[in-house]
Each structure stands twice: as C-alpha cells, then as structure tokens.
C-alpha cells in the first residue's frame, strides 16, 4: 500500500490506496511462461463457460489494447445498453474475431502489447481521476483503484487458464494479498443497502497462503473502509483465500462461500458480505 491519503470527497470510504504498478511486468512474464508451456490440445480446453484457453488469452489481448486506446473495432455503446451488457457484448465480439489467430501469434502480440501496457502503468499517477470501477460504486475512480482493478483482471484470467490445464491457483503471497485487498474495496458498495446503526462494524478476515483483514463501518453516508475507532465487530466473517477470491470473481456463489465461512455474531451481516462481487458480472 501507499500512505498518501485520498483527496477527493468520499474516497476515504474505499480505504487506503493500493499500488499495483510494479506487478504488471512480473504478471505478464508469468502469463507468457504459462502460455508458452502449453501443449496444443491445452489451448482448446474450457477455461470459463463458453470460452477456451485461447479465447481467454484473446480476451486479455483485447483488454491490453483497449487500455492503450488501440482496440479495433472501437467500443461503442448500443442505444439504451447497460454497462454490463455492453462489456459482455464487446468482449464476445472481440473473442469471436480472434478465434482464427494462431496460438503463437497470440502470444507474440500479448508480449508486445502487454510490455507497453506495463510500462504505461509504471508511469501512472495514482491520484489522478481514471476509469470508473462499477463494483466499488465510484466513477471516476482514482487511478490507484483503476490500476489495481486492472491488475486483478489480468491475474484472474491467468488463474482461469491455470485451472483449465490442471494447475492450482498461483498463491504467491505478495500478489495474492494485493488481489484480495483490491477485491475487498467492493465491501462498502456491496453493503450499500444493508441497514445497521452508525458505528456498526463488520470484520472480514482471510487466511491460507495470506493473512489479512478488513473492517467496514456503517455511518450516516453509508459503509466505509476508512479507519474507525476500534470496537467489537457486530459480525466477523473468516474465509480461506481460495474461497475469497473465487467468491469475489463469482467462481463460486455466495451461498457456497457462506457455508464454508466461519461466522461470529450477526449472520445477516455475514450473509450480506458474501454478496460481494469484484468484477463486472
């Protein structure tokens, strides 16, 4: 994390800023190493419903190019199209257009474009307004959150490819800690319709390869991850790291995560936390 405070009204509820900039280069190298080690049949394995490993890799290339402003055809909203529908449609159209690209050409393009994108993020000012993050309920978002969100997308898609070819999640602690920390910035937005008296606190803890915790506090303006006076949480929810990241990306459903969780205190609040989603869904 970085310690400079958020300076726009309302951003304190998102918690302390995160600096994902140094991790884009290593993440790209991990992806390229994974893809170059695949056998030909692996590229056709199902990574997510409806998409093969090749499709997910093509989708990542589309993400890279979009962030660099080089995606063709350009992204254009249809009349009255909701954000989620627009994103899903645009992603599918891109993947469909790249189904015939060879695996080798796709990897080469990912390397070129991903390297340029990593360099661009390395120079980013974390405190400028950037793209909105819908699952955190903020638009525009500060660059630190937009940057961290983008990193988690790259990391998540790499895990999907790993799982498709029979590998476990890459649980390198530094990276997994940042991913989970980013995902948990959805908590205030997740709880926006959950009523509780001012000062009510919920503690969420994650264990496994990483040990981390977050406390979200109810206030007059909604729930917040900003530092608050220590108190006894009304609810404590403990998740293992694998369950936590899969829940946030809807790899598992809230009821499954809640059944696996350790819950102390108000179960209603624990169930509300398990509605968290940290991707466009």
NUVEX-612433 format. One record per residue (C-alpha): residue in one letter; residue number from 1; x, y, z. Coordinates in Angstrom, 3 decimals, padded with zeros to 6 digits, always signed. Layout:
BEGIN
+------+-----+----------+----------+----------+
: code : pos :        u :        v :        w :
+------+-----+----------+----------+----------+
:    A : NUM :        X :        Y :        Z :
...
+------+-----+----------+----------+----------+
This chain:
BEGIN
+------+-----+----------+----------+----------+
: code : pos :        u :        v :        w :
+------+-----+----------+----------+----------+
:    X :   1 : +000.000 : +000.000 : +000.000 :
:    X :   2 : +000.899 : +003.654 : -000.281 :
:    X :   3 : +000.150 : +006.046 : +002.500 :
:    X :   4 : -000.846 : +009.254 : +000.708 :
:    X :   5 : -004.500 : +009.917 : +001.553 :
:    X :   6 : -007.354 : +010.137 : -000.902 :
:    X :   7 : -008.068 : +013.803 : -001.550 :
:    X :   8 : -011.492 : +013.722 : -003.229 :
:    X :   9 : -014.591 : +013.797 : -001.050 :
:    X :  10 : -015.985 : +010.334 : -000.402 :
:    X :  11 : -012.914 : +008.391 : -001.496 :
:    X :  12 : -011.844 : +007.653 : +002.069 :
:    X :  13 : -014.585 : +005.032 : +002.198 :
:    X :  14 : -012.520 : +002.966 : -000.252 :
:    X :  15 : -009.727 : +002.533 : +002.265 :
:    X :  16 : -006.005 : +003.262 : +001.881 :
:    X :  17 : -004.617 : +003.422 : -001.674 :
:    X :  18 : -003.015 : +000.369 : -003.276 :
:    X :  19 : -000.008 : +000.443 : -005.601 :
:    X :  20 : -000.206 : -002.367 : -008.159 :
:    X :  21 : +002.115 : -000.671 : -010.659 :
:    X :  22 : +005.253 : -002.764 : -010.015 :
:    X :  23 : +003.386 : -006.035 : -010.508 :
:    X :  24 : +002.244 : -005.712 : -014.129 :
:    X :  25 : +005.611 : -006.718 : -015.576 :
:    X :  26 : +006.016 : -009.864 : -013.452 :
:    X :  27 : +002.367 : -010.786 : -014.066 :
:    X :  28 : +002.902 : -010.562 : -017.823 :
:    X :  29 : +006.000 : -012.758 : -017.581 :
:    X :  30 : +004.060 : -015.334 : -015.591 :
:    X :  31 : +001.299 : -015.340 : -018.225 :
:    X :  32 : +003.729 : -015.695 : -021.127 :
:    X :  33 : +005.582 : -018.500 : -019.383 :
:    X :  34 : +002.313 : -020.310 : -018.790 :
:    X :  35 : +001.109 : -019.940 : -022.365 :
:    X :  36 : +004.429 : -020.934 : -023.928 :
:    X :  37 : +004.427 : -024.099 : -021.863 :
:    X :  38 : +001.033 : -025.269 : -023.095 :
:    X :  39 : +000.593 : -028.254 : -025.384 :
:    X :  40 : -001.529 : -027.801 : -028.493 :
:    X :  41 : -004.620 : -029.521 : -027.012 :
:    X :  42 : -004.460 : -027.269 : -023.933 :
:    X :  43 : -005.467 : -024.234 : -025.965 :
:    X :  44 : -008.850 : -025.786 : -026.637 :
:    X :  45 : -009.654 : -026.619 : -023.026 :
:    X :  46 : -012.580 : -024.788 : -021.430 :
:    X :  47 : -011.343 : -022.020 : -019.118 :
:    X :  48 : -014.657 : -020.309 : -018.331 :
:    X :  49 : -018.145 : -021.207 : -019.558 :
:    X :  50 : -018.218 : -020.635 : -023.303 :
:    X :  51 : -014.539 : -019.721 : -023.626 :
:    X :  52 : -011.460 : -021.835 : -024.241 :
:    X :  53 : -007.937 : -021.066 : -023.077 :
:    X :  54 : -007.341 : -019.463 : -026.486 :
:    X :  55 : -010.437 : -017.306 : -026.022 :
:    X :  56 : -009.332 : -016.084 : -022.585 :
:    X :  57 : -005.889 : -015.232 : -023.946 :
:    X :  58 : -007.507 : -013.328 : -026.825 :
:    X :  59 : -009.724 : -011.514 : -024.345 :
:    X :  60 : -006.634 : -010.430 : -022.393 :
:    X :  61 : -005.141 : -009.052 : -025.597 :
:    X :  62 : -008.331 : -007.081 : -026.120 :
:    X :  63 : -008.025 : -005.685 : -022.600 :
:    X :  64 : -004.427 : -004.639 : -023.222 :
:    X :  65 : -005.254 : -002.898 : -026.491 :
:    X :  66 : -008.311 : -001.180 : -025.066 :
:    X :  67 : -006.229 : +000.295 : -022.239 :
:    X :  68 : -003.744 : +001.557 : -024.803 :
:    X :  69 : -006.541 : +003.032 : -026.939 :
:    X :  70 : -005.808 : +000.704 : -029.845 :
:    X :  71 : -008.706 : -001.674 : -029.902 :
:    X :  72 : -010.409 : -002.163 : -033.278 :
:    X :  73 : -013.273 : -002.063 : -033.946 :
:    X :  74 : -013.842 : +000.788 : -031.492 :
:    X :  75 : -016.022 : +000.205 : -028.447 :
:    X :  76 : -019.406 : +001.858 : -028.899 :
:    X :  77 : -022.481 : +001.593 : -026.687 :
:    X :  78 : -025.699 : +000.474 : -028.356 :
:    X :  79 : -028.803 : +002.608 : -027.626 :
:    X :  80 : -030.004 : +002.109 : -024.034 :
:    X :  81 : -027.332 : -000.560 : -023.420 :
:    X :  82 : -026.393 : -001.147 : -019.775 :
:    X :  83 : -022.698 : -001.186 : -018.830 :
:    X :  84 : -022.661 : -004.905 : -018.051 :
:    X :  85 : -024.382 : -005.800 : -021.320 :
:    X :  86 : -022.032 : -003.552 : -023.277 :
:    X :  87 : -018.922 : -005.100 : -021.728 :
:    X :  88 : -020.088 : -008.680 : -022.243 :
:    X :  89 : -021.088 : -007.981 : -025.847 :
:    X :  90 : -017.853 : -006.194 : -026.684 :
:    X :  91 : -015.779 : -008.949 : -025.096 :
:    X :  92 : -017.591 : -011.663 : -027.019 :
:    X :  93 : -017.289 : -009.821 : -030.314 :
:    X :  94 : -013.538 : -009.430 : -029.794 :
:    X :  95 : -013.055 : -013.097 : -028.921 :
:    X :  96 : -015.114 : -014.178 : -031.939 :
:    X :  97 : -012.943 : -012.037 : -034.227 :
:    X :  98 : -009.759 : -013.658 : -032.922 :
:    X :  99 : -010.731 : -017.323 : -032.943 :
:    X : 100 : -008.574 : -017.982 : -036.027 :
:    X : 101 : -005.439 : -016.246 : -034.741 :
:    X : 102 : -002.718 : -018.833 : -034.180 :
:    X : 103 : -001.614 : -019.574 : -030.647 :
:    X : 104 : +001.951 : -018.436 : -031.383 :
:    X : 105 : +000.824 : -015.160 : -032.929 :
:    X : 106 : -001.439 : -014.506 : -029.966 :
:    X : 107 : +001.409 : -014.997 : -027.506 :
:    X : 108 : +003.709 : -012.699 : -029.503 :
:    X : 109 : +001.050 : -009.985 : -029.595 :
:    X : 110 : +000.392 : -010.382 : -025.858 :
:    X : 111 : +004.100 : -009.900 : -025.185 :
:    X : 112 : +004.415 : -006.747 : -027.296 :
:    X : 113 : +001.204 : -005.119 : -026.141 :
:    X : 114 : +001.463 : -006.260 : -022.521 :
:    X : 115 : +005.002 : -004.904 : -022.216 :
:    X : 116 : +003.898 : -001.485 : -023.436 :
:    X : 117 : +000.923 : -001.505 : -021.085 :
:    X : 118 : +003.073 : -002.466 : -018.092 :
:    X : 119 : +005.397 : +000.436 : -018.898 :
:    X : 120 : +002.450 : +002.818 : -019.120 :
:    X : 121 : +001.075 : +001.731 : -015.766 :
:    X : 122 : +004.535 : +002.083 : -014.225 :
:    X : 123 : +004.398 : +005.808 : -015.043 :
:    X : 124 : +000.818 : +006.358 : -013.895 :
:    X : 125 : -000.045 : +008.968 : -011.274 :
:    X : 126 : -002.035 : +007.072 : -008.657 :
:    X : 127 : -004.040 : +010.123 : -007.606 :
:    X : 128 : -005.489 : +011.304 : -010.909 :
:    X : 129 : -009.116 : +010.528 : -011.831 :
:    X : 130 : -009.369 : +007.429 : -014.007 :
:    X : 131 : -011.925 : +004.942 : -015.285 :
:    X : 132 : -014.865 : +004.176 : -013.037 :
:    X : 133 : -014.958 : +000.973 : -011.035 :
:    X : 134 : -018.600 : -000.044 : -011.061 :
:    X : 135 : -018.302 : -002.782 : -008.453 :
:    X : 136 : -016.861 : -000.244 : -005.998 :
:    X : 137 : -019.547 : +002.315 : -006.853 :
:    X : 138 : -017.114 : +005.055 : -007.882 :
:    X : 139 : -016.866 : +006.928 : -011.184 :
:    X : 140 : -014.392 : +008.325 : -011.886 :
:    X : 141 : -012.203 : +006.161 : -009.704 :
:    X : 142 : -008.774 : +007.251 : -008.532 :
:    X : 143 : -006.034 : +005.789 : -010.696 :
:    X : 144 : -004.782 : +003.630 : -007.832 :
:    X : 145 : -008.075 : +001.714 : -007.794 :
:    X : 146 : -008.433 : +001.586 : -011.575 :
:    X : 147 : -004.856 : +000.308 : -011.843 :
:    X : 148 : -005.344 : -002.288 : -009.098 :
:    X : 149 : -008.655 : -003.389 : -010.624 :
:    X : 150 : -006.941 : -003.874 : -013.992 :
:    X : 151 : -004.217 : -005.937 : -012.355 :
:    X : 152 : -006.732 : -008.226 : -010.687 :
:    X : 153 : -008.368 : -008.882 : -014.054 :
:    X : 154 : -005.056 : -009.966 : -015.576 :
:    X : 155 : -004.318 : -012.161 : -012.560 :
:    X : 156 : -007.789 : -013.729 : -012.514 :
:    X : 157 : -007.681 : -014.670 : -016.185 :
:    X : 158 : -004.278 : -016.303 : -015.682 :
:    X : 159 : -005.740 : -018.407 : -012.873 :
:    X : 160 : -008.594 : -019.465 : -015.137 :
:    X : 161 : -006.069 : -020.686 : -017.679 :
:    X : 162 : -004.078 : -022.473 : -014.974 :
:    X : 163 : -007.174 : -024.250 : -013.715 :
:    X : 164 : -008.194 : -025.244 : -017.246 :
:    X : 165 : -004.919 : -027.099 : -017.735 :
:    X : 166 : -004.983 : -028.780 : -014.329 :
:    X : 167 : -002.864 : -026.390 : -012.273 :
:    X : 168 : -003.732 : -024.874 : -008.911 :
:    X : 169 : -004.087 : -021.174 : -008.193 :
:    X : 170 : -000.790 : -019.306 : -008.147 :
:    X : 171 : -000.844 : -018.331 : -004.484 :
:    X : 172 : +002.333 : -016.223 : -004.374 :
:    X : 173 : +001.633 : -014.293 : -001.147 :
:    X : 174 : +002.568 : -010.756 : -002.181 :
:    X : 175 : +000.438 : -010.862 : -005.307 :
:    X : 176 : -002.473 : -012.730 : -003.748 :
:    X : 177 : -002.514 : -010.243 : -000.865 :
:    X : 178 : -002.810 : -007.319 : -003.274 :
:    X : 179 : -005.508 : -009.070 : -005.301 :
:    X : 180 : -007.614 : -009.762 : -002.218 :
:    X : 181 : -007.049 : -006.254 : -000.886 :
:    X : 182 : -008.322 : -004.842 : -004.159 :
:    X : 183 : -011.336 : -007.128 : -004.255 :
:    X : 184 : -012.345 : -006.135 : -000.733 :
:    X : 185 : -012.672 : -002.486 : -001.820 :
:    X : 186 : -016.093 : -003.605 : -003.065 :
:    X : 187 : -017.344 : -004.011 : +000.518 :
:    X : 188 : -018.845 : -000.521 : +001.034 :
:    X : 189 : -020.730 : -000.769 : -002.259 :
:    X : 190 : -021.782 : -004.354 : -001.547 :
:    X : 191 : -023.308 : -003.289 : +001.772 :
:    X : 192 : -024.950 : -000.106 : +000.479 :
:    X : 193 : -028.474 : -001.465 : +001.060 :
:    X : 194 : -027.665 : -003.269 : +004.318 :
:    X : 195 : -029.083 : -001.325 : +007.224 :
:    X : 196 : -027.213 : -001.059 : +010.526 :
:    X : 197 : -026.785 : +001.570 : +013.260 :
:    X : 198 : -023.977 : +004.093 : +012.834 :
:    X : 199 : -020.720 : +002.666 : +014.111 :
:    X : 200 : -021.638 : -000.968 : +013.405 :
:    X : 201 : -018.531 : -002.820 : +012.275 :
:    X : 202 : -018.034 : -005.975 : +010.243 :
:    X : 203 : -014.655 : -007.652 : +010.198 :
:    X : 204 : -013.635 : -009.796 : +007.243 :
:    X : 205 : -010.529 : -011.937 : +007.603 :
:    X : 206 : -008.777 : -014.199 : +005.123 :
:    X : 207 : -006.324 : -016.945 : +005.921 :
:    X : 208 : -004.445 : -019.581 : +003.994 :
:    X : 209 : -001.375 : -018.536 : +001.992 :
:    X : 210 : -002.020 : -014.966 : +003.207 :
:    X : 211 : -003.317 : -013.496 : +006.460 :
:    X : 212 : -005.273 : -010.279 : +006.040 :
:    X : 213 : -008.263 : -008.452 : +007.436 :
:    X : 214 : -010.598 : -005.570 : +006.686 :
:    X : 215 : -013.064 : -003.704 : +008.879 :
:    X : 216 : -016.026 : -001.949 : +007.293 :
:    X : 217 : -018.026 : +000.514 : +009.390 :
:    X : 218 : -021.572 : +001.806 : +008.978 :
:    X : 219 : -022.081 : +005.577 : +009.033 :
:    X : 220 : -024.561 : +008.251 : +008.024 :
:    X : 221 : -023.201 : +008.282 : +004.481 :
:    X : 222 : -023.001 : +004.509 : +004.106 :
:    X : 223 : -020.410 : +001.872 : +004.839 :
:    X : 224 : -016.723 : +002.709 : +004.789 :
:    X : 225 : -013.303 : +001.081 : +004.886 :
:    X : 226 : -011.773 : +004.265 : +006.296 :
:    X : 227 : -010.010 : +003.824 : +009.647 :
:    X : 228 : -012.514 : +003.999 : +012.512 :
:    X : 229 : -012.286 : +003.729 : +016.283 :
:    X : 230 : -011.708 : +000.145 : +017.307 :
:    X : 231 : -014.789 : -001.603 : +018.546 :
:    X : 232 : -016.296 : -005.020 : +018.911 :
:    X : 233 : -017.463 : -006.193 : +015.470 :
:    X : 234 : -021.135 : -006.992 : +015.155 :
:    X : 235 : -020.074 : -009.772 : +012.790 :
:    X : 236 : -016.811 : -011.462 : +011.877 :
:    X : 237 : -016.520 : -013.465 : +008.683 :
:    X : 238 : -013.470 : -015.686 : +008.128 :
:    X : 239 : -012.728 : -017.091 : +004.671 :
:    X : 240 : -009.833 : -019.050 : +003.259 :
:    X : 241 : -008.013 : -017.242 : +000.463 :
:    X : 242 : -009.162 : -019.592 : -002.304 :
:    X : 243 : -012.806 : -019.208 : -001.336 :
:    X : 244 : -012.422 : -015.435 : -001.014 :
:    X : 245 : -011.023 : -014.719 : -004.458 :
:    X : 246 : -013.345 : -017.173 : -006.174 :
:    X : 247 : -016.320 : -015.562 : -004.434 :
:    X : 248 : -015.271 : -012.069 : -005.494 :
:    X : 249 : -014.974 : -013.176 : -009.123 :
:    X : 250 : -018.115 : -015.370 : -008.972 :
:    X : 251 : -016.174 : -018.556 : -009.421 :
:    X : 252 : -018.392 : -019.747 : -006.571 :
:    X : 253 : -021.761 : -018.476 : -005.415 :
:    X : 254 : -022.418 : -016.526 : -002.181 :
:    X : 255 : -024.271 : -019.400 : -000.519 :
:    X : 256 : -021.325 : -021.730 : -001.110 :
:    X : 257 : -018.866 : -019.221 : +000.317 :
:    X : 258 : -021.067 : -018.569 : +003.350 :
:    X : 259 : -021.329 : -022.306 : +004.019 :
:    X : 260 : -017.525 : -022.540 : +004.034 :
:    X : 261 : -017.012 : -019.428 : +006.158 :
:    X : 262 : -016.514 : -019.115 : +009.851 :
:    X : 263 : -019.095 : -016.638 : +011.154 :
:    X : 264 : -019.307 : -014.997 : +014.558 :
:    X : 265 : -022.064 : -012.584 : +015.541 :
:    X : 266 : -024.813 : -011.301 : +013.265 :
:    X : 267 : -025.263 : -013.858 : +010.492 :
:    X : 268 : -027.368 : -011.410 : +008.472 :
:    X : 269 : -024.347 : -009.156 : +008.131 :
:    X : 270 : -022.127 : -012.109 : +007.272 :
:    X : 271 : -024.503 : -013.152 : +004.516 :
:    X : 272 : -024.549 : -009.580 : +003.201 :
:    X : 273 : -020.750 : -009.581 : +002.940 :
:    X : 274 : -020.927 : -012.786 : +000.894 :
:    X : 275 : -022.845 : -010.904 : -001.812 :
:    X : 276 : -019.559 : -009.193 : -002.696 :
:    X : 277 : -018.593 : -009.217 : -006.350 :
:    X : 278 : -015.443 : -007.511 : -007.607 :
:    X : 279 : -015.828 : -007.926 : -011.348 :
:    X : 280 : -018.398 : -006.764 : -013.862 :
:    X : 281 : -020.922 : -009.556 : -013.534 :
+------+-----+----------+----------+----------+
